Amino acid sequence: MDNQSNERSFILSGFNETMNFTVPLFSVTLLYYCVILFFNISLVLLIVLDESLHEPMYIFVSSLCINSSLDCQAFIF
């Protein structure tokens, strides 16, 4: 019985073909980030400023928005 080992490897070559699209990809990613950040911040401000929204459900929603903003920043950085 011979000892045989099969080596499997792969090369990520998809990024080499898109290197001439770096500016549009960056622009789309930046736009996506700014939209997410704008809506999360506006929703949190709306909940904080409107006293009728000071209920546990809305506080939980604002907590989710803050968490989403931090996750979005982790994606960018």
Secondary structure, DSSP 8 states (H G I E B T S, - for coil): -------------HHHHTGGGHHHHHHHHHHHHHHHHHHHHHHHHHHHH-GGG-SHHHHHHHHHHHHHHHHHHHHH-
